[in-house]
Amino acid sequence: MNTRAYVGLGSNLDAPAEQLRNALQALDQLDDTRLAAASALYTSESLLPGQPRYTNAVAALDTSLDPLALLDALQAIEHGQGRVRKERWGPRTLDLDILLYGDQVIDVPRLQVPHYHMHARPFVLYPLAELVPEDFQLADGRALAQLLSACPYVGLERL
């Protein structure tokens, strides 16, 4: 049985828009997974000063992979596109985060779903809003509309 998962994509190194396009192709080629939809690409300032601008998007996947198998597959795609994990929140060629996984709330050492910071990140919320119904609720009961109203569309530029 397939589960709808939403994955956040981000890059700020080595042609970020191209990195995201390549990642979307790789997501569509994952075993037991189909890319159902993707948002537009957005650029925004880095959360940390001194880093290049980020390019972000959100992808909707239909997958029969369990959450940790999906996480492993996403990390393999990151590695294949040159991701080196040196510093937390450092610049990166590609970052793939599971934002939502069906109606599951997951809290294990390797994975928190809904993603623990998505409520404060316009570069996640606004692309996600392109892919879901207007009355969408996260698995933890929060309404996306409320999260959007508390997280202004500031600093985002749609490509």
Secondary structure, DSSP 8 states (H G I E B T S, - for coil): --EEEEEEEEE-SSSHHHHHHHHHHHHHTSTTEEEEEE---EEE--SSTTS--EEEEEEEEEE-S-HHHHHHHHHHHHHHTT----STT---S-EEEEEEETTB-EEETTEEES-TTGGG-HHHHHHHHTTS-TT-B-TTS-BHHHHHHTS---S-EE-
